[in-house]
Amino acid sequence: MINVFKQSMMISSFVFIMLLLIEYINVQTKGRWQSNLRKNQWMQYLLGALLGSTPGCLGGFTVVSLYSHKIMTIGALVTTMIATSGDEAFVMFSLFPMKALFISGTLLVIGLIAGFLTDLFIENPYFLVEKLDHGLELHEKKDCHCFPKGKLLYQLKNITFARAILMGFLLLFLFFIFTGSLGSNLWNWKLITFTIGILLSLFVVSTVPDHFLEEHLWEHVLKKHLPRIFIWTFGTLLLIHFLDSYINVESWVQNNLIVVLTVAVIVGIVPESGPHLIFVTLYANGSIPMSILIASSIAQDGHAMLPLIAISKRSFILVKLINIVVAFIIGYICLNLF
């Protein structure tokens, strides 16, 4: 239960940091960057594929945040989720690095094609989040001076409740990471990324003017998004934790290798990193061919899709269905060709 809570805190906190930084960049650039990204879908696919190919789930969380704000299309989200292998990528690169590189490249190409075809057949690639109040807000009447040099000390001396809470949350999160209470005790690139994100967020929260902090970061990011994302993430991980206590998935798979492709794809539905390790281990031991591992990698996306359940359940279902179909097709073709 404690581990589930810690995982939920890590995921929710990183999504919160990404939402905060995206909000800040959007106001600073007056929305020009999101406009340019929206106009160039191939740039979205390439960005999604590169972020998805990065080991771990951080790239996937980033694209979910961008999709929820209608900056990246449903096709770009599909590209990302096909390209990502979650935390299992670390294991694959440690066990069979050259083959893992080939698998990662294959997923990237498949993701690009699947993302393009998804948007090609869907008339409005934002239709599932169009009615959600997740759009990035801009100051229309006046510019936001987000680094008011002469007022920084005044703002900190006369700190508002919202600024104190946000700064306290980020400092507490940083303390938990440095003490090993959250995440791994060993420093890796994931914890370094988290730390950089927190430090940047602290800079934003401590320097922006009160009206920006209240309207954008407090009301929009923290109060509207964070509680729901945490509740859904915690609830889903808790359910998976109890299911794992009663179902020995690995044993079942090893005793039913005839249907292992189907099982690999179906297990990919679970928004959790653990189950996919079964197929990584079976492949490393020579028990299954690479085609099944690729199909499993296409279908699963680690924890990357968890925040999407809170944002848009219909988007979660649609992306999962597309990934499952693509996984079955690629897996079946590869089984018969190789």
N, C-alpha and C positions, 0 to 999 in steps of 0.2 A: 504493500500500500504506500509506504514512504517513497519507494523508488518510482512508483507511478506518479506521485505528487511532484517529485523532483523533475521527472521527464516533462510533465505538463508545464511546470514553471519555466524550464529551459526553452521549450518550444514557444510558449506564449510570450515570454520576455523577448526572444529574438524577433518574433513577428511584430511586437510592439515597437522595438527599436527600428525595424525596417519601415514601418508605417510612419513613425516620427520623422525619420530622415527623409523619406519620400515627400512628406508634407512640407518640410523645410525647403528642400530643393525646388519643389514646385512653385512655392511662393517667391523664392529668390530669383528664379528664372522667368517668372510671370507665366508659367505654364508652357513655355516654348519647347522644352525638351519632350514633354509628353505629346505635344502636337506633332513634332517631327517623328516620334516613334510610332504614333498612330498612323501616320501617312505612309510609312514604309513597313509593310508587313514582313518582307523578307528580312529586314533588320530585326524585327521581333522574333522571327523563327531562329535566326542565328544567335541572338542574345539568349533566347530560351534554351537552345541546344547547348550552348557553352556553359550556362549556369547549371543546367541539368547534368552535364557531364562532370562537373566538379564533384568529387567524392563527398558524401554526406548529404544532408537535406537542406542546407542553408540556401543554396541556389533555388531550390524548389519553393521554399518559403517566400523568397523575394519575388518570384514570378506570380505566385498566388496573390501577393499584396498588389502587384501591378495590375493583374487581371481584375481584382475586386474593384479597382479604381477606374476600370474601363480604359486602361492605357495599353494593355496587351490583349490580343484576341483569344477566343477559346482554342483556336488552332495553335497559337503560340504556347498555350498552357499544355495542350496535348503533346507538342514537341518536347517541352521540358520534362513532362512526366514519363515519356518513353525513354528519353535520354538518361534520366537519373536512375541510379541503382542504390541510392541511399547510403547508409553506413556500410552496407555489404561491399561497396566498392573498395573500401580500405582492406577488407579481408581478401578480396580477389587479387588486389595488387600485391599483397604480401605473399599469397600462396602461388599464384601463377601470373607474374607481372606482364609478360609479353602477350599472353592470351587475354588478360584482362584489358590491355590496351586495345587489342583487336575488337573485343566485345564492346568496349566503350565507343570506339569509332563506328562500329556497326549500328549501335543504338542511336548514335547521333544522326547518321544518315537516314535510318528508318523514321526517326522522330521528325526530321525536316520534311520528308515526303508525307507522312501522316498528318502533320500540322497543316501543310499546304492544302491537302485534299479535304481536310475538315472544314477549313474556311471557304473552300471552293464550293462545297455542297450546302453550307449554311449561309443563308442570305444576309443575316445580321449576326456577325460574330460576337456581339455584346448582348444578345437578346436575353440571356439568363441573368445578367446583372444590371440590365438597363433600368429596371424599376427600383433597384436598391439605392439607398441614400449613402453611397460610398464614394461619390465623386470628390475629387480634390477641389477645394474651395480656393478662390482667389480674392484679393482685395480689389474691388472694382473702382472704388471712389478715390483711393489714395494708395500710394506706394507704401510697402512695408519696409521700414529701415530696421532690418533684423539684427544689426550690430550697432546700436546707438552708443557710440564711444563715450559721450559725456554723461550717460545715464546708467552705465553698468553698475557702478558702485552704489548708486542710489537705489537701483532695483534690488540689489542683494541686501542692502541695509534695511530696506522696507519690503522684505520678501512677502509675497502673497501666499495664501494657503495652498493654492494649486501648484505654484513653483516649488514650494517646500516639499510637498508630497512627491512630485515628479523627481526632484533631485534626490530625495531620500530613497525612493524606490530604486533608482539607478545606482546610487552608492551602495545600497544594501546588496543588490545583485552583483556588483563588482566585488564586494567583500566575500560573498558566498563562493564566487569563482576562485578568488585568490586563496581562500582557506580550504578549497576542495569540497565544500559542502554541496555544490552543484557541479555537475560535469565530472570529468576525469581528474585524478590527482596528477596525472602526467600532462605536461603542456604539449599541445599539438596545434596544428594550424586552425582547428575549429575554435579552441579556446582563445587563441590569439585574435581570430576574427571577431569573436564575441567581445573581447576586451576593447578592441579598436572601435567597434560599434557603440559600446557603452560610453567610451570617452568622447566620441563625436556627439553622442546624444546629450551628454552632460554639458558640452560646449553650447549646444543649441538651446537647451532648457535654461541655462544660466544667463544667456545673453539676449534672447529674443525679448521684445517688448511685451508688456502685460496683455495687451489686446490680442496679439498673435498667440501667446501661450494659452490664454483662456479659450479663445474661439477654435483654434486648430488642434492644439495638443491635448488640452484638458477635456473639452467637450466632445471633439470629434474622434480623437485617437483613443484616449484612455477610457472615458465613460461609455462611449458608444460601442467600441470594438473589443477592447481587451477582456472584459468580463465574460462575454459570450464565447470568445475564442478559447479562453481557459476552461470554461465549464464543459464545452463539447470535447476538447482535447482530453481533459481528465476523465470524463465519462467513457469515452471510446477506449482509452488505454486501460481503464479499470475493467471494462468488459472483456477485453482481450486477455488481460492478466488472469481472470477467473476461468476463461475458456482454456487457456494454456495449462491450467492446473488439472483439468479433467480430460483433455484430449492430447494424446501423444501423436502429433502429426508426423514426426519423423519415422516412427515405427510403422505407421500405416502406409506411408509412401514406399518404404523399402519392401514391404510385403505385397505391393500391388504395382509393380513397375510397368505393367501393360498400360495402365491408365495414368502413368506418371506425367505425361504432357498435360493432360486435362487437369490433374491435381495441381501442377506447377502454376498453371494459369489461374485457376480458381483461388489458390492460396494467395495469389497476387492481389486479390481484391482487398485483403486485410491491410489497413493502413498502419502497418507496423514493420519494423526492420527484421525482427527475429525469424519469422517463418521462412523467409527467402534464404537464410543461411543454410537451411537443410539442403537446398539444391546446389549451393556453392560447395558445401562439404561433399555431397555425393559426386559432383563433377570432379573435384580435386582428388577424390579416391578412385576415379575412373568408373563409377557406377552408372553414370548417365552421360549421354553425348552432349556436346556444346549446344546443339540446337534447342534442347530443353532448358538449359541455363539461360540462353538468349530469350526464349519465350517467357520464362519466369521473370527475367529482368525487365522485359517490356511491360508485363502486366503489373508489376509491383513498383512502388515509388517511395518505400520507406515511410517516414513520418510526414513527407512533404505535402501530402494532401489533407492532413488533419485540419489545418485552419480553414480549408475550403468547406468542410462540413458545416462549420458555424456561419460562414459567409453565404454560401449558396449550395444547398443540398442537391438541387437539380443539376448544377454544374458538376458536382462531385460524381453523381451517377452517370452523367453523359460522358465525362472524360474516362471514367473507369470502363464503361461499356466499349468505347472506342479502343482503348488500350487492350481490352480482352480480345476483341475481334482481331486486331492487328497481331496480337501474340499468338492466337490460334493459327492464323494464316501463315505467318512467318515460321512458326514452330513446325507446322505440318509440311510446308514446302521443304524446309531444311532437313527434316527427318527422312524424307523420300529422296532427296538429292545427295545427301552426304552419309 
